[in-house]
Amino acid sequence: MMNQTTGYVEIAAIYNDSIILGNGSMGILIIPKPMNTAINILTLIILFITMISLGCTMEISKIKAHLLKPKGVAIALLAQFCVMPLTAFSLTKILRMDPIKAVTVLICGCCPGGSLSNIFSLLVKGDMNLSIVMTTCSSIAALVLMPLLLYIFSQGFTGLKDAVPYVGIITALVFTLLPCAIGIFINHYKPNYSATVTNVGLSILIISSIIVSVLSGLAVKDVIWMILMPDVLAVTALMPLIGFIMGYIMSVICRLSPQCSRTISMETGCQNIQLCTTILKVAFSPQSIGPLFLFPLLYITFQCAEALLLALCFKCYQRVTAPHGGKFWNNMSYVSKAERTGSNDQYGNRLQFIIT
C-alpha cells in the first residue's frame, strides 16, 4: 500500500508540474466531491449496463462450439493482447509521452475488446458468434493478462512501477464479468426477457452517458487542453487504426476465412472504453489523473470514425466486385445465404436495434 501511495504521489507531482509549465494560472484540477462521486457512480452504472446487455446476446451453446474449435478465438486473443499493448507502448515511446499520459495510453491499450466490436462486425458481415465469444473470452482473460501486461510495460517508464492501481483494475475487471454472467443467465434461462433487458438498459445507458459527459465537461473545462495535445490526438487516431489493420493481417496469415478475418480486425481495434474510463476515473484520484480520464472518450471518437470508414470501404468493395462474380469474389468476400439468415440473425437483430 505504501508503494502504491508513493506512486500516486509521484505521478500527481508529474501531472501538477505539467500544468504549471503549460499554464501557471490553472493550478491543480479540483473536482467537487459530490460531482466526483456522481461521475464515479454513473461510470460504474454505464459499465454494468453495457456488460449485462452483452451477456444477453450470448448463448452457452455458441460459446462451447467456438471453444471446441478455438483457432479463431486463440488468434483473436493473441491479436488483442499482443498487438494493442505493443502499439500503445511503442506510440508512447515514439512520441516521448510523460508518465501520466503513458499510463493512460497503456491502460487503454491493455483493455479487452469492447461491445462496439460486435456492432462493427455486423456492419462488415463478420462472424457474429465469433465476435461475441471473443468479447467474452477477452474480458475473462483480461483478469490475468491486463495486470500482467501493465506490470511488464510500466517497467519502461520512470515513476510508474508502483503507480499502476492493480487492485482497482482487478476490481473493475471482476465488476465487468459479474453483469456479463447475469446477462448470460437471463438469456439462457429467461430468453424472453433478454430483449427487454437490452432495450431498457440502452435507454439508461444513453441518459447516463449524457449526464457523465456534461458533468465531466464542467469538471475539466479549465484544463481540457491537456487531452487535446498533438501527442494525445496522434495516439487516439493511430491506435485503433493499427489494431484494425494488424488484426486483419494476422488472421490472413493464419489462413482464417475472410469473414473471421474481418471479425478479428474489428475485435482487435475496438477496446472496452467503458472499462478504461471506469479504471481511470475510479482507480485514480482526480489530482493524479487530471482530465486524462476523458482520454477514452477521445479514443472512441476516432475508433468509431475509423471503423465506420472501413465498413464503408467494405460496402464499396462489395458493390464493385458483386456484379463480376467469379472465383475471387466467391472465395474472398461472399457471405452465403445461410450465414446471412441463419445463426447470425438472432444477434444481428438485437445489434441492429442498437444501431438504429
Secondary structure, DSSP 4 states (H G I P E B T S, - for coil): -HHHHHHHHHHHHHHHHHHHHH-TTS-S----HHHHHHHHHHHHHHHHHHHHHHHTT--HHHHHHHHHSTHHHHHHHHIIIIIHHHHHHHHHHHTT--HHHHHHHHHHHHS-B-THHHHHHHHTT--HHHHHHHHHHHHHHHHHHHHHHHHHHHTTSTT-TTTS-HHHHHHHHHHHHHHHHHHHHHHHH-GGGHHHHHHHHHHHHHHHHHHHHHHHHHHSTTTGGGGGSHHHHHHHHHHHHHHHHHHHHHHHHTT--HHHHHHHHHHHH-B-HHHHHHIIIIIS-HHHHGGGGGHHHHHHHHHHHHHHHHHHHHHHHHHHHGGG-HHHHHHHT---HHHHHSTTHHHHHHHHHHH-
